[in-house]
Amino acid sequence: MKDIIQRFGAAMFVPVLLFPAAGMLLGLTVMLLNQDLFPWAIPGSTWHSVSTILLQASLAVFKNMSLIFAVALPIALAKSASGRAVLATLVSYITFNYVIGGILQFWGADLGINYVSGELGLTDIGGILTLDTNLLGAIVIASISVWIHNKYFGYKLPNWASVFGGTPLVVIISFPIMIALAIVTCFVWPSIQHGINNLQFFLVQAGALGVWLFTFLERILIPTGLHHFVYGPVFYGPVAVDGGTVAYWIQHIQEFAANPESLISQFPQGGLMLTGMGKVFGCTGIALALYSTAKKENKKMVMGLLVGATVTAILTGITEPIEFTFLFIAPLLFALHAVLSATMATIAYSLGVSGNFQTGIIDFIFQNWLPLGSNHMGTYVIQIIIGLSFTAIYFVTFRYLIIRYNIMTPGRDNSETKLYTKADYKAAKNHNEVGINDNSQAHAFIAGLGNNENIALLTNCATRLRIKVKNPDLVKSTSFFQENGAVNVVRNGDSFQIIVGLTVPQVRDEMSQLMGG
């Protein structure tokens, strides 16, 4: 079950990785409409018209998240022919919503639903007015469609019926299932939506306590891979606000920018997106502590290790490289990291900070500070002061505990706990810069895992390959993988995590191709 959950978490990254770029573009277009920065951006001007068109274009991802998730999840979940799985899932998802739309059109009044565009609880998906099942509906339909694809795509039909094999067979089997699910959804979903509305109310009313608990869980569950299921329904689903906090913030950013009222009063749910403060300011303090506690002769090596990992965390909010540096050496340090991160976010929220701060400094700047700075710069100055203060707190506490308990963080001895070498870092850096132009790394990883027949499950998250093998004894040493561009390998029984870096999607795709899908 854990493997299945982790695989879903990894699949979520396929569409989620679109959001930082789309959000940055939207932040820039909102900035272009700011008359304090561009006095000529007055309604009716060519500048204003063009910028508005760009604004609407940059909302394409956020206004179609359910559809995007439905077609993106099969890319990671399908065991073979993922492109065909995407097509089958798209047809299934459209069928599902068409049936719901038809039922509501003829019997919506009997179900207590006013079938009118713009009505609460309804949405438009691909031109179909249907129930707003949000990401939950997309995930369920995609999961069922991929399950059918994995089971029946390769099913051999008689020669006279072979034209119906493959994707057509998957669609045929899915069709009655989609109809049944649509009927059930029409009766069940309104009650679920009511429960979601109650949960939204609770999260808003919980205030600072809710922010602390949410941020703590989002960090502490990273080793299990279950953190995706903490933040996913909040950031991209309906748990905190309809459509997810990320999309809601993006779609209303122009209103927030123009309104001088406090960000907390305008969007209190934004406190749940302060998780990025621990990534930007916390990881900086951790890196400084790791460097300062390394032996003098190892400082250059540790510097090489930390520069890339820390810059990645600060810029993009992808923290696994630096967090996994100490996670499996000293789990208590990771628990402290979760506590400090949650406390920092809570203090910032209590002092008025709210917004889309769930990734790295790039989104801090382009989705918050620049477009909203004219009316909310005072709040952001407070945020930066809090963040830098916690950088110092992180540094002092981590340094003290590492020295006090002689924790073997990188560079403190010559054992395997170093995790990296300077050559490893340079190799990984060069690999990331030039891209993956051949199959050498993918070949090496497959061989290191005991070849195709030993790999039972292969997936990835933002920076790591997640693998389950049949026989762990056949897996080569950590140094083998590091010599072939990996940063480190985390071992837990028959489950392995190969930390690769930001090129991990390409590595996983090449491995899948070499393994025959």
N, C-alpha and C positions, 0 to 999 in steps of 0.2 A: 504493500500500500504506500509506504514511504517513497519508493522509487517512482510510483505513478504520480504522486503529488509533486515530487521534484521535477518530473518530466513536464508536468503542466506549468510549473513555475518557470522552467527554462523556455517553454513555448511562448509564454507571455512576453518574453523579451523581443520576439520577432516584430510585433507591431509597436511595442513600447519604445523601441529605439528610434522610431520615426518622430516621436514627440519633441525631443530637444531641438532638432533642426526646425521643425514646424513652428515651435514656440518662439524660437529666436527670430524667424522671419516675421511672425506676427508682432513681436515686440518692436521690431524695426519699423513696420508699417504704422503701428500706433504712434510711434515717435514722430513719423513724418506728418501726422495730423495734429501734432501739438503746436498750437499757435504761439506758445511762449518760446519755442525753439525755432519755428518757421512762421513768422508773422504773415507770410503770404498764403498760408494754408487755410484760407477762408472758404466757407461753403459756396459752391458755384464756380470756384476757380478751377483751372485745368489741373493744378497741383493737387487740390483736394479731391477731384474726381478720380484721377489716376491712383492716388494713394488709397482711396476707398475701394477701388477695384482690387488693388493688391491686398488690402485688408481682407476682403471677402475670399480671395484666392488662398490666402494663408490659413484660413479657417477650414479648408477642405478636409483636413485630417480630423480635426476635432468635432466637426459636425457629422462625420460619418464613422465614428469610432466602432459602433457595433458591427457594421458591415466589414470594416477593415479587420477587426478581430476575428470575425467568422472566416474570412478567407486567408488570414495569416497563420492561425494556429495549425492548420494541416501541414504547413511547411515543416514544422518541427515534430509534429505528432505522427505523420504518416511514415510507415516503415519502408515504403518504396513508392516510386512514381508520385512524388509529392505534388508535382504540378497537376496531375490528373485528380489527386485528392482535393486540391483547391477548387477545381472546376466542379466536382461533384458536390462539395460543400456549399459553394455559391448557389447552385441550383436548389439544393435542399433548403437553404436558409430563405431564399426567395419564395419557394413553395410554402414553407411554414408561415411566412408573413402574409402571403396572398390568401391563404385559407383563413387566418385570423381576421384579416380585413373583410373578407366576404361574410364571415359569421357576424361580425359587428355591424356590418352594413344592413343585414336583414333582421338580426335578432339582438342588436346592441341594447335597445330599450328594455327588452326582457331581462337582460343581464345587468341592468342598472348603469349602462355606459352610454354616454352621449357621443355618438359617432360624428364628431365635428372636428375639422382640422384646427389645431391650437388648443384643444381640450386637454386638461391635465391628465396624464396617464397614457396619452396617445402620442405617436411620433411618426415621422415619415422616413421610411427606409427604402431607398431605391425607387422612390415614387409611389410607394405603397403606404397608405394610412393604416397603422396597425398598433397593437399594444406596445408600450414602451418597456419591453423586457430588458433593455439595456444590455450590458455585457454578459449578464447571466444567461440570457436567452441565446446570445451568440456563442458562448462557450459550450452550452449544453448541445446545441445543434451541431456545432463543429465536432464535438467529442463523439456524438452518435454517428455522424457521417464518416469520420475518420475510422471509427471502429468497424463500420460496415465495409469501408474501403480496404482496410487491412485484412479483413476476413474473406472478402469475396472478389477483390480486384483480379486476383490471379486464378479464379475458379474457371476450370475448363468446361465449356458447354459443348454439346454435340455440334458437329460440323454445320448442320443446317441452321443452327441458332447462334453460330459464332459471332455474327454481326452484333449481337446483344452483349457480348462479353466485355470485360473491363469496366470502364466508367459508365456505359449505359446500364450494365447490370447493377452497379452500385446505386445509380439514380432510381432504377425500377424498384429495388428493394427498399430504398429510403422513402419513396413516395407515400405508401400507406402509413408508414411510421410518422412522417411529418404531419399528415392529416390528423392522426390520432393525437399527437402532441399538441397540435394547434387547438383542437377541441378541448383537451384537458386544460391548456393554458388559459383559455377564455373563462373557464370556471374557477381556476385556482389562482391565477396571477393577481386579481384585484385584492385578495386577502394578503398575499405576499407583499404587494405594494404598500398596503396599509401598515404592515409590520416594518417595512423599510422606512416609511415616513416616521414611525415612532422611534426607530433607531437614530434617524437623522436628528430628531428633536433632542434625544438623550445626549448625543455627541456635542451638540451645540450648548446645551445646558450644563454639561460636565465641565466646560471651561478649561481652566489650567490643569485640573486633574486628568481630564480626557487627553489633553495634549501630552502630559507626562507619560501616561500609560501607553498611549499609541506609539510614541517615539521610542520608548523603552522596548516594547515588543518588536517593533520594526528592526531594531538593531540586534537584540539578543537572539532572535531566531535565525539570523544569517547562517550559522553553521549547519542548520538543518535544511535550509532551502525553503522553509515555510514562510519566510518573511514576505514573499510575494503575495501570499494570501492574507496578509495583514494590510499592506498598503494598496494592493490592487483594487479591491472593492471600494476603497475610499478615494484614491486618486483617479481611477478610471471607471468606476462603477457608481451605483446610486446610493451607497451607504450613508455618506455625509450630505450630499446634495445631488439632485437629479443631474445625470450626465457625468458625474465625477468632479472632484475639486479642480483638477487640471483644466478640463474643458471649460468649466464654469468661469474660472479666473480668466482664461484666455478670451472667452467670448464677451466678458464684461470689463476687460482691462481699460477700455477707453472711458467707461463710466467711472471706474475707480480713480483713474488719473485726473479726471476733471473735477471730482468731488473732494473738497478739502476736509471732509469729516474723517475721523480716524479709520484706519483700515480694519481694525477689529470690529467697529460698529457696522461697517459696510459688508464685511465678509468674515465673520467669526470662524467659519469652517476652515479658513486659510491657516489657522494655527496648527492644523494637522499636517501641513506641508512644510513645517520648519525643520524637518529631519535633515535637510541638507546642511544645516549649521554645524552639526557634528562632523559631517564629511569634510567641509571646507576648513573650519577652525580647529576641530578636534584632531583630525589626522595630521594637521600641521604640527600641533604640539606633540603628538605621538612620535612623529618622524624626528623632531628635534631631540626628544628624550632618547630614542634609539641611537641616534648618532652620538650624543654626548656621553653615553655609557659604554660605547664600544672601545676596545683597546686601541691605543695610539697607532699601532702598526696596522690595524684593520680599518681605520677611519675612512681611508680612500675607498676601500671595497664597500663599506656600508653606505658611503655617500653615493656611489654608483647604484647601489640597490634602491636607495630611498628617493633619489631625484625623480626618476620616472614614475614610481608608484605614487609619490606625493603630488606631483603635478597632475597626474591622471585624476586623483581624488579631488583636488581643488577645482580643476577645470570642468570635469564632467560629472563628478559625484560618484564615480565607480571606485569603490573603496576596497574591493576584495584583495588586490595585490598587497596593500599595506596592512590590512586587518589580518589577513592570513599569515603575515610574517610572524605575528606573536600569538595568534589565536590558539594554535595547537601546542605551543611551548608553554604558555601561561594563560589558561582559560579565564582565570580570575581577572587578569588585565582586560580581557575582552568584556567581562561583566562590568568592570569599572567604566569602560568606554561607553557601554549602553546607559549606565546611570548618569554619567556626566553629560552625554548627548541629550538625554531626556530632560535633565535639569536645565541645560542651556536653552533648549527650545521653550521650556515652560516659562523661564524668566523673560525671554524675549517676547513671548505672547502676552505675559502679564503687563509688559511695558508698551504694548500697542502694536507689535509687529505681526503682520499677517500677509500672506501672499504665496506665490509659487516658488518656494525655496526648497524643493525636495530633491534637487540634483546638485549641480556645481556652480561655480562662480560665473560661468557663461550665462546661465539662466538667471542668476542673481542680477546681472547687469542688464540683460536685454529684455527680460520679462518683468522686471520690478524697478530697479534703480533708475534706468534711463527713461522709460515711458511714464513713470509716476513721480519722478524726482521733484518736479516743480512744486507739487502740493504736499509731498510727504518726505522730503529730504531729512527733516528732523528725526522722523521715525527710523530712517535708515542709518543715520549717524549713531543713534542709540544701539541699533542692531550691531553695527560694526564694533562699537566699544564693548558690548557684551561678548561678541565673538572673540575679539583679541584678548579679553580678560580670561576667557576660558582656554584659549591657546596657552596662556601662561599657567593656568591651573592644571591642564593636561600635562604640560612639560614637567612641572614640579612634582606632581603626584606619581606620574609614571617613572620619572627618574629616581625618585626616592624608593619606590617599591622594587624596581629592578636592582638597585644597589643593595637595599636592605635585605632582600631575600635571594640575592645572587641569581637572578633569573637569567638563563642563558639565551638572551636575545642575540640577534646577529652581530657578530664581531666581538663577542665576549669570550669566546674560546675557539678552538679549532675543530670542533666536532661537527656532526651533521646538522646541529641546530643553527649553523650559519645560514642554511637554506639557499643562499645565492653565492656566486662569486662575481667578481668584476667582469670576467669574460662572459659569464652567463648573461649578465645585464647588457653588455655591449652587443652580444649576439641577438638577444631579444629585441633590443632597440633597433639594430640594423634590419632585423626581420620585419619589424613594424613599419619602418620607413620605406623599405623597397616593396613591401607587399609580398604575397605568396605567388611566385611565378612558376613553381614546379611542385612536384608531389613529394619532395624529399622528406619534409617534416611529417606530412600525413602518413607516408610509408613507414617512417621511423616509429611513429606513435603506435601504429597498428602492430608492427613487429614487437615493440616493447610491451604491448598488452597481451602478447601470446598469439598474435595473428587473428584473422577473421573469426575462426571457429570458437575462439575463447571469449569474444565480445558478445555479451548478452543484451546490452543496452548502451546506446550512445546518444547523448544530447549535450546541450551547453547552456550556460547562462551568459552574463555579459563578458566575463573574462576567463571562465573555466570550462573545460570539458568535463562532463559528468559521465562516468562509465561504470557499468556493472559487468563483472567478468564471471565466467563459470569456475575458473580455477585460479585463485590469487597467486599461487606458487609460480605460475608461468609468467607473471609480470616482472619486468626487469627493474633494476634499482633506480632510485630517484636520479642519480647522477647520469644515467643513460638518457633520461628525458631532458634533463637540463642541458646536456651536450647537444641536444637537437632542438634547442630554442625554448624549452619550457622554463618557467620561473621556478616552479616547485611542484611537488606531487603530495597530495593528502590521501592517506590510506586509512580505510575503515572496513576491515573484513574484505568482502568481495566488491566493495564500492570504492571507486577512485575518483579524485578530482585533480585534473592536470591544469595548473594555472598557466595560461598562455599569454593573456593580454587582450587588447582590443581587437586583434585579428582572429579571435576564436571562432566567429561564425564561418569564415572562409576555411579554416582548418577543419572544422566539423563537416562542412559540405564536401570537402575533398576526401576526407576519410570515408564518408558515406558513399561517395561515388566509387572509390576504390574497393569498398566492401560490397558493391553491387546494390546500393540503396539502403 
